[in-house]
Amino acid sequence: YYSIFDLDKKEISGDLKIAADNKAVKDIAIYGDNLYVLDNEQSQIFKYPESGQGFSGGTKWLKDGYELSNASSLTIDGSIYVIANDGNIKNFLKGELNDFNYHKPNPEIGAGAIIKTFRGSNYLYIIDPQNKRIDILDKEGNIKDQYSSQSFDDLTDLAIDPQEKAIYLLNGNHIYLL
C-alpha cells in the first residue's frame, strides 16, 4: 500500500492499492489526473487513474516488453520520457516506444540521473549528479545548455519557472538559481 498525504489537512487521507504486478517504485509522476509509477523490477510503467480522494487500481501502461530494469527516472508531458543509469533516454507515447535520438553530452550522462519536463515545455531537464551538472535538451534531442560546478556535489531536484527563464536547483541543503 501507498498512502496519500493531504497537505492542506496535514494528514494521511487514503491508501493506494498497488496493482498485483507492481512490485517496486523507482519514480512516480502525476499527469492528467493519473499517477504513473516506474517499476524497474518489472520493466513496466503502471498507470493509476484518479478516483475520489486517491487513485484506483493500477494497470500496466506499456504495451510491449521494454527493458527498463536499469531505469532511474521518468517524466511526463503527454509522452513519457525514461532515463536509465547508462544515460539512455527512451520516449513512450500511448504505451509504445517512439524514436528519440539525442546528442549525448560529453561525458555521457551518468548513473542516477533524474529527468524532468512539464506540459508545454520545449525542453528536457536532466540532473546528472555523477557529472555534477544539469543538461538541457530540446524535445528533438539537441543540447540547448549545460551547467556544471564542483559545488554541485549533492544534486537532488530542480524546479523550473513557468516561462522557463530560471532553474531552481536543490543541492543538499542549498538552492541555486540558474
C-alpha positions as CSV (number, residue, x, y, z in Angstrom):
1,Y,0.0,0.0,0.0
2,Y,0.9,3.6,-0.5
3,S,-0.5,6.4,1.5
4,I,-1.6,9.8,0.2
5,F,-0.7,12.8,2.4
6,D,-3.1,15.7,2.3
7,L,-1.0,18.9,2.5
8,D,-4.0,21.1,3.5
9,K,-5.2,18.9,6.3
10,K,-1.7,17.7,7.2
11,E,-3.0,14.1,7.4
12,I,-2.9,10.8,5.6
13,S,-6.1,10.8,3.5
14,G,-6.2,7.4,1.9
15,D,-4.5,4.4,0.6
16,L,-3.4,3.5,-2.9
17,K,-3.7,-0.2,-3.6
18,I,-0.9,-1.2,-5.9
19,A,-1.5,-3.4,-8.9
20,A,-0.7,-7.0,-8.4
21,D,2.2,-6.9,-10.8
22,N,3.6,-3.6,-9.4
23,K,6.5,-4.7,-7.2
24,A,8.7,-1.7,-6.8
25,V,8.6,2.1,-7.1
26,K,11.6,3.7,-8.7
27,D,9.9,7.0,-9.6
28,I,6.4,8.5,-9.8
29,A,4.7,11.3,-11.6
30,I,1.2,12.7,-11.8
31,Y,-0.2,13.8,-15.2
32,G,-3.8,14.3,-16.4
33,D,-5.4,13.0,-13.2
34,N,-3.4,9.8,-13.3
35,L,-0.5,8.6,-11.2
36,Y,2.3,6.9,-13.2
37,V,4.7,4.6,-11.4
38,L,8.1,3.4,-12.8
39,D,8.7,-0.1,-11.7
40,N,12.2,-1.0,-12.8
41,E,12.0,-4.5,-11.3
42,Q,9.0,-5.4,-13.6
43,S,10.4,-3.2,-16.5
44,Q,7.0,-1.6,-16.6
45,I,5.1,1.7,-16.1
46,F,1.9,1.4,-14.2
47,K,-1.0,3.9,-14.6
48,Y,-3.3,4.6,-11.6
49,P,-6.4,6.7,-12.5
50,E,-7.7,9.3,-10.1
51,S,-10.6,8.1,-8.0
52,G,-12.2,10.3,-5.4
53,Q,-9.5,11.4,-2.9
54,G,-7.0,8.8,-4.2
55,F,-6.2,6.6,-7.1
56,S,-7.9,3.3,-8.2
57,G,-6.2,0.1,-9.1
58,G,-3.3,0.3,-11.5
59,T,-2.8,-1.3,-14.8
60,K,0.2,-1.9,-17.0
61,W,0.8,1.1,-19.3
62,L,3.5,-0.2,-21.6
63,K,2.1,-2.4,-24.3
64,D,5.2,-4.5,-25.1
65,G,8.0,-5.7,-23.1
66,Y,10.6,-3.0,-23.0
67,E,13.8,-3.2,-20.9
68,L,13.5,-0.7,-18.0
69,S,15.4,-2.6,-15.3
70,N,18.2,0.0,-15.5
71,A,15.8,3.0,-15.4
72,S,16.3,5.7,-12.8
73,S,13.7,8.3,-13.5
74,L,10.6,9.3,-15.6
75,T,8.9,12.5,-16.6
76,I,5.7,13.2,-18.5
77,D,4.4,15.9,-20.9
78,G,1.9,13.8,-22.8
79,S,4.8,11.5,-23.8
80,I,6.7,9.6,-21.0
81,Y,10.4,10.0,-21.1
82,V,12.5,7.5,-19.1
83,I,16.2,7.8,-18.4
84,A,18.4,4.9,-17.5
85,N,21.6,4.6,-15.4
86,D,23.6,4.3,-18.6
87,G,22.3,7.7,-19.8
88,N,20.0,6.3,-22.4
89,I,16.7,8.2,-22.8
90,K,13.5,6.5,-24.1
91,N,10.4,8.2,-25.2
92,F,7.0,6.4,-25.0
93,L,3.6,7.6,-26.3
94,K,0.4,5.7,-25.6
95,G,2.4,2.8,-24.2
96,E,4.6,2.3,-27.2
97,L,8.2,3.3,-27.9
98,N,8.8,6.4,-30.0
99,D,12.1,7.2,-31.8
100,F,14.1,9.6,-29.7
101,N,17.6,10.3,-30.9
102,Y,19.6,12.9,-28.9
103,H,23.1,14.3,-28.8
104,K,24.8,12.7,-25.9
105,P,26.8,15.2,-23.8
106,N,30.4,14.6,-23.1
107,P,31.0,12.9,-20.7
108,E,27.8,10.9,-21.2
109,I,25.0,11.1,-18.6
110,G,25.9,9.1,-15.5
111,A,24.0,6.7,-13.2
112,G,21.3,8.0,-11.0
113,A,20.2,10.8,-13.4
114,I,16.8,12.4,-12.9
115,I,14.8,13.7,-15.9
116,K,12.2,16.5,-15.7
117,T,9.8,18.3,-18.0
118,F,6.2,19.6,-17.9
119,R,3.3,20.2,-20.2
120,G,4.0,22.9,-22.7
121,S,7.8,22.8,-22.1
122,N,10.1,22.6,-25.1
123,Y,12.9,21.1,-23.0
124,L,14.0,18.1,-21.0
125,Y,16.0,18.9,-17.9
126,I,18.4,16.3,-16.7
127,I,20.0,16.3,-13.3
128,D,23.3,14.4,-13.7
129,P,24.7,14.0,-10.1
130,Q,27.6,11.8,-11.2
131,N,29.0,14.5,-13.5
132,K,27.9,17.4,-11.3
133,R,25.8,19.1,-14.0
134,I,22.4,19.9,-15.4
135,D,21.8,19.1,-19.1
136,I,19.0,20.8,-21.0
137,L,17.9,19.1,-24.2
138,D,15.2,20.3,-26.6
139,K,12.5,17.7,-27.4
140,E,14.2,17.0,-30.7
141,G,17.3,15.8,-28.8
142,N,19.6,18.8,-29.3
143,I,21.7,20.1,-26.4
144,K,20.4,23.5,-25.5
145,D,22.6,24.2,-22.5
146,Q,24.7,22.6,-19.7
147,Y,25.5,23.9,-16.3
148,S,28.2,22.3,-14.2
149,S,30.0,23.1,-11.0
150,Q,32.2,21.4,-8.4
151,S,29.7,22.9,-5.9
152,F,27.0,20.5,-7.4
153,D,28.1,17.7,-5.0
154,D,24.6,16.6,-3.8
155,L,22.2,17.3,-6.7
156,T,18.7,16.0,-5.8
157,D,16.0,18.0,-7.6
158,L,15.1,21.0,-9.6
159,A,12.1,23.2,-10.5
160,I,11.6,25.4,-13.5
161,D,9.6,28.7,-13.6
162,P,6.6,28.6,-16.0
163,Q,8.4,30.9,-18.5
164,E,11.5,28.6,-18.4
165,K,13.7,31.6,-17.7
166,A,15.0,30.2,-14.3
167,I,16.0,26.9,-12.9
168,Y,15.9,26.4,-9.1
169,L,18.4,23.6,-8.3
170,L,18.4,21.7,-5.0
171,N,21.9,20.7,-4.0
172,G,21.9,19.2,-0.5
173,N,20.5,22.0,1.8
174,H,21.2,24.7,-0.8
175,I,19.1,26.1,-3.6
176,Y,20.9,27.6,-6.6
177,L,19.2,29.9,-9.1
178,L,20.4,29.3,-12.7
